[in-house]
Amino acid sequence: MSDKEEIRVEETLDPQDWSGMRALGHRMLDDMIDYLESVRERPVWQPIPEPVRASFEQPLPLEPQPAGEVYQEFLENILYHPMGNIHPRFWGWVIGTGTVTGMLAEMLAAGMNPNLGGGDQVPAYVEAQVLDWCKQMLGYPQSASGLLVSGGSMANLIGLAVARYARAEFDIRQEGLQSGHKPLTFYGSSEMHSSIEKAIELLGIGMNALRLIPVNQAFQIDLQALQSAIDSDRAAGLQPVCVIGNAGTVNTAAIDDLQALADICEREGLWYHVDGAFGALAALSPELQPRVTGIQRADSLAFDLHKWMYVPYEIGCVLVRDEDAHRRAFSLTPDYLAHATRGLAGGNLWFSDYGIELSRGFKALKAWMSFKEYGTQKYGRMIRQNVDQAQYLGRLVDDEPRLERLAPVSLNIVCFRFKGMNLQDVDLNALNQEILIRLHEQGIAVPSYTNLNGNYCLRVAITNHRSRFEDFEVLVKEVLRLGDEILSS
């Protein structure tokens, strides 16, 4: 080699010391197993210390740092200050717990690191298998299509996008919503999740076209008011497109009359979408399944596997009865993504044809392994256990004069407040807000909150396979203690 010839130095991101990385990996695995095994011994949540906050104001790293040192920073500043949803007394919002096998599956999926946009690869068959299992457990035909997504928000967006495409009565992909056709209208109860509103905005339909139908005393959609709204819009020259049913509302877990909604949609020629983010999975319990009868009639169904199937975040699912409508709403295949009959670009499983994402991780593996390890019958028992725990908490609340339940316990959510004695609602709202904050800050439990008819309340949403009946006794005891403590001060 002459002096003028350049000497190339090639680098890699693989470890230089594979045995050292193997030892570090084993340490990580042991630490995380210990972390999960001992979760009950820790606070549910704790305020983040200022030195920990400050540790995330470092400048951009320019030079390498040993992996062992990076892991030590994780242990010191990250691991012990999470949201807390793996804890047995976490019941905030509707957030699942995760499992040990799910955690390990995430490692395996990341090691393989496939892109599930398309291509003839076994991970695509794993996703297709999970989708087929979801169809079977929720009563959908095997001819239906589906997609694994990040969660219920994306699942709702996709379902409503297909609804817009399938019921627009004009070529919406080519002409768009500004083409002068009749305005489209969508319908759902005032208890709908905010992701529906976001989807309506993102689809360009606008909130003025989303009819928020009032609810009855059980927080279910008022069927007569729904029919009147549809009739009024038709008379005004608008085009009703879709009705959204709730299989478990976010505030109270109320379940709309899903069969009646299906009948209305069938009679009116409307798309029927069901937001079953967590409630749809009640179908796995033989005792609870009748409550969600009707979801199998939906044209599209959104639900989460990371909620009531306890699979680690993030993994949701949308099922669409009409595969052709689903594909035509999203399929766009340029030359550089052309499908082939042979080679890696072959195969029929191009999931990019059914959603907006081309880059898609291997979400399916953790679901596939969880389905096989636990089986749907055990999932059904766990779901029923959570519902029984909600009923138990409801009875504890009803039996205590200083507490007040503010909504029926229809599934797995309990809404209640500390009412003390002779306090006005405005004072009770402030009192219960402070009780909630102290429950969090003292690491006792994490319920969340909502407002029902103007009343602030503690909201306990149970999608936790680690919770025990005794945990709800602790919650009631501590709410009473904190309420009395605040009143006395």
C-alpha positions in Angstrom: 0.0 0.0 0.0 1.4 3.4 -1.0 1.7 6.3 1.4 -1.0 8.1 -0.6 -3.5 5.3 -0.2 -6.1 6.0 2.4 -6.4 3.5 5.3 -10.0 2.7 6.0 -11.0 2.1 9.7 -14.4 0.4 9.9 -16.5 0.5 13.0 -19.5 -1.4 14.3 -22.0 -0.9 17.1 -21.7 -4.6 18.2 -19.9 -5.2 21.5 -16.1 -5.5 21.4 -16.4 -7.8 24.4 -19.3 -10.2 23.8 -18.7 -12.1 27.1 -18.8 -8.9 29.1 -22.1 -7.8 27.3 -23.5 -11.3 28.0 -22.7 -10.9 31.7 -24.3 -7.4 31.7 -27.4 -8.8 30.0 -27.8 -11.5 32.6 -27.5 -8.9 35.3 -30.2 -6.8 33.7 -32.5 -9.8 33.4 -32.0 -10.8 37.1 -32.5 -7.2 38.2 -35.8 -6.9 36.3 -37.1 -10.2 37.6 -36.3 -9.0 41.1 -37.9 -5.7 40.4 -41.2 -7.3 39.4 -41.1 -9.9 42.1 -40.7 -7.3 44.8 -43.2 -4.7 43.4 -45.6 -4.9 46.3 -42.9 -3.8 48.7 -42.5 -0.4 47.0 -44.6 2.7 46.9 -47.0 2.8 44.0 -45.7 6.2 43.0 -43.3 8.7 44.5 -42.4 12.3 43.7 -39.3 12.6 41.5 -36.4 14.0 43.5 -34.8 17.2 42.1 -31.4 15.6 41.6 -33.0 12.9 39.4 -34.8 15.6 37.4 -31.6 17.5 37.0 -29.8 14.4 35.7 -31.8 14.7 32.5 -30.3 18.1 31.7 -27.0 16.7 30.4 -25.5 17.9 27.1 -25.6 15.7 24.0 -23.2 12.7 24.4 -20.4 13.0 21.9 -18.0 10.2 23.1 -18.8 6.6 24.0 -19.6 5.6 27.6 -19.3 2.0 28.8 -22.6 0.1 28.7 -22.2 -0.8 32.4 -22.0 2.8 33.4 -25.1 3.7 31.3 -27.0 0.8 33.0 -25.9 2.1 36.4 -27.5 5.5 35.5 -30.7 3.6 34.6 -30.7 2.0 38.0 -30.1 5.2 39.9 -32.3 7.7 38.0 -34.9 5.8 36.0 -36.0 2.4 37.3 -37.5 3.5 40.6 -39.5 6.5 39.4 -42.0 5.2 36.9 -45.8 5.7 36.5 -46.3 2.7 38.8 -48.8 0.8 36.8 -47.1 -2.5 37.5 -48.0 -2.1 41.2 -51.0 -4.1 42.7 -52.6 -0.8 43.9 -52.4 1.1 40.6 -56.0 1.7 39.3 -55.5 5.0 37.5 -57.1 5.8 34.2 -57.4 2.4 32.4 -53.8 1.2 32.3 -52.7 -2.4 32.2 -50.1 -4.1 34.3 -47.8 -6.1 32.0 -46.4 -9.6 32.7 -43.0 -11.2 33.0 -43.4 -13.2 29.8 -44.4 -10.0 28.0 -41.3 -8.3 29.2 -39.1 -11.1 27.9 -41.0 -11.2 24.6 -40.1 -7.5 24.1 -36.5 -8.4 24.4 -36.8 -11.2 21.9 -38.7 -9.0 19.4 -36.1 -6.2 19.8 -33.3 -8.7 19.1 -35.0 -9.9 15.9 -35.9 -6.3 15.0 -38.1 -6.9 12.0 -40.2 -4.3 10.2 -43.8 -5.5 10.0 -44.8 -3.2 7.2 -44.7 -6.1 4.8 -42.6 -8.8 3.2 -42.6 -12.6 3.3 -41.3 -13.2 6.9 -42.5 -15.3 9.7 -43.2 -12.4 12.1 -45.9 -11.3 9.7 -47.5 -14.8 10.1 -47.3 -14.3 13.9 -49.3 -11.1 13.6 -51.8 -12.7 11.3 -52.2 -15.5 13.9 -52.8 -13.1 16.7 -55.4 -11.2 14.6 -57.1 -14.5 13.8 -57.2 -15.3 17.5 -58.7 -11.9 18.3 -61.4 -12.5 15.7 -62.2 -15.9 17.2 -62.4 -14.6 20.8 -64.7 -11.6 19.9 -67.0 -13.4 17.4 -65.7 -11.9 14.2 -65.7 -13.8 10.9 -62.3 -15.1 9.8 -62.8 -13.2 6.5 -62.5 -10.0 8.5 -59.3 -8.0 8.4 -57.4 -6.4 11.2 -54.3 -4.6 12.3 -52.2 -4.4 15.5 -51.6 -0.8 16.4 -50.2 1.3 19.2 -53.5 1.5 21.1 -57.2 2.4 21.2 -56.6 5.9 19.8 -55.0 4.6 16.6 -57.5 1.8 16.4 -60.4 4.2 16.6 -58.8 6.5 14.0 -58.4 3.6 11.6 -61.9 2.3 12.1 -63.5 5.7 11.6 -61.2 6.3 8.5 -62.6 3.2 6.9 -66.2 4.3 7.9 -65.6 7.6 6.2 -64.3 5.9 3.0 -66.9 3.2 2.9 -70.0 5.4 3.5 -69.1 8.7 1.9 -70.9 7.9 -1.4 -68.2 9.6 -3.4 -64.5 9.0 -4.0 -63.2 10.5 -0.9 -59.5 9.6 -1.6 -59.6 11.4 -4.9 -62.0 14.3 -4.3 -61.6 14.9 -0.5 -64.0 16.5 1.9 -63.8 19.9 0.1 -65.4 18.6 -3.1 -68.8 20.1 -2.3 -70.7 16.9 -1.5 -73.1 16.7 1.4 -71.4 17.1 4.8 -70.8 13.8 6.7 -72.1 13.3 10.3 -71.0 10.9 13.0 -72.8 10.0 16.2 -71.8 8.8 19.7 -72.6 9.5 23.3 -71.4 12.4 25.4 -69.4 9.8 27.3 -67.2 8.9 24.3 -63.4 8.8 24.8 -61.5 11.9 23.6 -59.7 9.8 21.0 -62.9 9.8 19.0 -62.9 13.5 18.9 -59.3 13.6 17.9 -59.9 11.1 15.1 -62.8 13.2 13.8 -60.6 16.3 13.8 -57.7 14.4 12.1 -60.0 13.0 9.4 -61.0 16.6 8.5 -64.6 16.1 9.4 -64.6 18.6 12.2 -66.3 18.6 15.6 -69.4 20.3 14.3 -70.2 17.1 12.5 -69.8 14.9 15.6 -73.1 14.6 17.4 -72.7 14.1 21.1 -75.8 12.3 22.1 -77.0 12.6 25.8 -76.9 9.6 28.1 -79.4 8.0 30.5 -79.0 7.5 34.2 -76.7 4.5 33.6 -74.5 6.7 31.4 -75.6 4.8 28.2 -76.4 6.5 25.0 -80.0 7.6 24.7 -81.3 5.6 21.8 -84.3 7.8 21.1 -82.2 11.0 21.1 -79.8 9.2 18.7 -82.6 8.3 16.2 -83.9 11.9 16.4 -80.5 13.3 15.6 -80.1 11.0 12.6 -83.6 11.9 11.3 -82.9 15.7 11.8 -79.6 15.5 9.9 -81.2 13.7 7.0 -84.0 16.2 6.8 -81.4 19.0 6.8 -79.6 17.5 3.8 -76.7 16.1 5.7 -75.3 12.6 5.3 -75.2 10.4 8.4 -72.2 8.1 8.1 -71.4 6.3 11.4 -72.6 5.5 14.9 -69.9 4.9 17.6 -70.9 2.6 20.4 -69.1 2.3 23.7 -68.2 -1.1 25.2 -67.1 0.3 28.5 -67.0 4.1 28.7 -63.9 5.7 30.1 -65.6 7.5 33.0 -67.8 4.7 34.4 -67.4 1.6 32.2 -71.0 1.9 31.0 -71.9 -0.3 28.1 -74.2 1.0 25.5 -77.1 -1.2 24.2 -74.8 -2.6 21.5 -77.5 -4.8 19.9 -79.9 -1.8 19.6 -77.2 0.3 18.1 -76.5 -2.4 15.6 -80.2 -2.5 14.7 -80.3 1.2 14.1 -77.2 1.2 11.9 -78.5 -1.8 9.9 -81.8 0.0 9.4 -80.3 3.3 8.5 -77.4 2.0 6.4 -74.7 3.5 8.7 -71.3 2.2 9.6 -71.2 0.8 13.1 -68.0 1.3 15.0 -67.5 0.1 18.6 -64.9 1.6 20.9 -64.2 -1.5 23.1 -60.8 -0.3 24.4 -61.1 -2.4 27.5 -64.8 -3.5 27.8 -64.8 -5.6 24.6 -62.6 -8.1 26.3 -65.3 -8.9 28.9 -66.3 -11.3 26.1 -63.6 -13.7 27.4 -65.6 -14.3 30.6 -68.6 -16.6 30.1 -70.4 -14.7 32.9 -69.7 -11.3 31.5 -70.0 -12.0 27.7 -73.7 -11.2 27.6 -73.0 -7.7 28.6 -71.1 -7.0 25.4 -73.3 -9.0 23.0 -73.5 -7.0 19.9 -69.8 -6.2 19.4 -69.6 -9.0 16.9 -72.1 -7.1 14.7 -69.8 -4.0 14.5 -68.3 -3.0 11.2 -65.2 -2.1 13.0 -64.1 -2.7 16.6 -61.2 -1.1 18.5 -59.7 -2.6 21.6 -56.4 -2.8 23.6 -54.4 -5.8 24.5 -52.3 -3.7 26.9 -55.3 -3.0 29.1 -57.4 -6.0 30.1 -55.1 -8.7 28.6 -52.2 -7.2 30.6 -49.8 -7.4 27.6 -47.0 -4.8 28.1 -47.4 -1.5 26.3 -48.0 -0.8 23.6 -50.4 -3.0 21.6 -53.9 -2.3 20.5 -56.1 -3.9 17.7 -58.7 -2.9 15.2 -60.9 -5.4 13.5 -62.8 -4.5 10.3 -65.6 -6.8 9.0 -65.2 -5.8 5.3 -61.6 -6.6 4.4 -62.0 -5.0 1.0 -63.2 -1.7 2.4 -60.4 -1.7 4.9 -57.7 -2.3 2.3 -59.0 0.2 -0.2 -59.2 2.9 2.5 -55.4 2.7 3.0 -53.6 0.8 0.3 -51.2 2.9 -1.7 -48.3 1.0 -3.4 -45.6 3.0 -5.2 -43.0 1.3 -7.3 -40.5 1.0 -4.5 -43.0 -1.0 -2.4 -44.5 -3.1 -5.2 -45.5 -6.6 -4.0 -43.9 -9.6 -5.7 -44.8 -13.2 -6.1 -41.3 -14.5 -5.0 -38.5 -13.4 -2.7 -38.7 -11.2 0.4 -41.2 -8.9 -1.3 -43.5 -11.8 -1.9 -46.3 -13.0 0.3 -49.8 -11.6 0.9 -49.3 -10.1 4.3 -48.5 -6.5 3.7 -49.9 -4.8 6.8 -49.0 -1.3 5.4 -52.0 -1.7 3.2 -54.3 -1.6 6.2 -53.0 1.5 8.2 -51.0 4.6 8.0 -47.7 3.1 9.3 -45.1 1.6 7.0 -42.5 1.2 9.8 -44.1 -1.3 12.3 -42.4 -3.1 15.1 -42.9 -6.7 16.1 -45.8 -6.0 18.6 -47.4 -9.4 17.8 -44.7 -11.5 19.6 -45.6 -10.5 23.1 -49.3 -11.1 22.4 -48.6 -14.5 20.7 -46.5 -15.7 23.6 -49.1 -14.4 26.2 -52.0 -16.1 24.4 -50.2 -19.4 24.4 -48.9 -19.2 28.0 -52.1 -18.2 29.7 -54.9 -19.2 27.3 -58.1 -17.2 26.9 -60.0 -19.1 29.7 -57.5 -17.8 32.2 -57.8 -14.3 30.8 -61.5 -14.6 31.2 -61.1 -15.6 34.9 -58.7 -12.7 35.5 -61.2 -10.2 33.9 -64.0 -11.7 36.0 -61.8 -11.4 39.1 -61.3 -7.7 38.4 -65.0 -7.2 38.0 -65.6 -9.0 41.3 -63.1 -6.8 42.9 -64.9 -3.7 41.6 -68.2 -5.1 43.1 -66.4 -5.7 46.4 -65.1 -2.1 46.5 -68.5 -0.8 45.6 -69.9 -2.7 48.6 -67.2 -1.3 50.9 -68.1 2.2 49.8 -71.8 1.6 50.2 -71.3 0.3 53.7 -69.3 3.3 54.9 -71.5 6.4 55.8 -68.6 8.8 55.1 -68.2 7.6 51.5 -70.6 8.0 48.6 -70.7 6.1 45.3 -71.5 8.4 42.3 -72.2 5.8 39.5 -73.3 2.2 39.1 -70.6 -0.4 39.2 -71.4 -1.8 35.8 -68.1 -3.5 35.1 -64.6 -2.7 36.5 -64.8 1.0 37.4 -65.9 2.4 40.8 -66.4 6.2 41.2 -66.8 7.4 44.7 -66.0 10.3 47.0 -65.4 11.1 50.7 -68.3 13.2 51.7 -67.7 13.9 55.4 -70.6 15.5 57.1 -72.6 18.6 56.0 -70.2 19.8 53.4 -71.2 21.7 50.2 -70.3 20.1 46.8 -67.6 22.8 46.1 -65.9 21.9 49.4 -66.2 18.2 48.7 -64.6 18.7 45.3 -61.6 20.4 46.9 -61.4 17.8 49.7 -61.4 14.8 47.4 -58.8 16.4 45.1 -56.5 16.7 48.1 -57.3 13.1 49.2 -56.3 11.9 45.7 -53.0 13.8 45.7 -52.1 12.5 49.1 -52.8 8.9 48.1 -50.4 9.4 45.2 -47.7 11.3 47.1 -47.7 8.9 50.0 -47.3 6.0 47.7 -50.5 4.3 49.0 -52.5 3.8 45.8 -53.1 5.4 42.4 -56.8 5.9 41.5 -57.5 8.6 39.0 -60.4 11.1 39.0 -63.3 12.4 37.0 -66.3 14.7 37.3 -69.8 13.2 37.3 -72.7 15.7 37.2 -70.3 18.3 38.6 -69.0 16.2 41.4 -65.3 15.5 41.6 -64.7 11.8 42.5 -62.0 9.2 42.9 -62.1 6.8 40.0 -60.8 3.3 40.4 -60.4 1.4 37.1 -59.3 -2.2 37.7 -57.3 -3.8 34.9 -54.6 -5.2 37.2 -53.8 -8.9 37.6 -51.8 -8.3 40.7 -54.6 -6.7 42.8 -56.0 -8.6 45.7 -59.3 -8.0 47.6 -57.3 -6.8 50.6 -55.8 -3.9 48.5 -59.3 -2.4 48.2 -59.7 -2.6 51.9 -56.5 -0.6 52.3 -57.8 2.0 49.8 -61.0 2.5 51.7 -59.2 2.7 55.0 -56.7 5.2 53.8 -59.3 7.4 52.0 -61.1 7.6 55.4 -57.9 8.4 57.3 -56.9 11.1 54.8 -60.4 12.6 54.7 -60.6 12.9 58.5 -57.0 14.2 58.6 -57.7 17.0 56.1 -61.0 18.0 57.8 -59.3 18.1 61.2 -56.5 20.4 59.9 
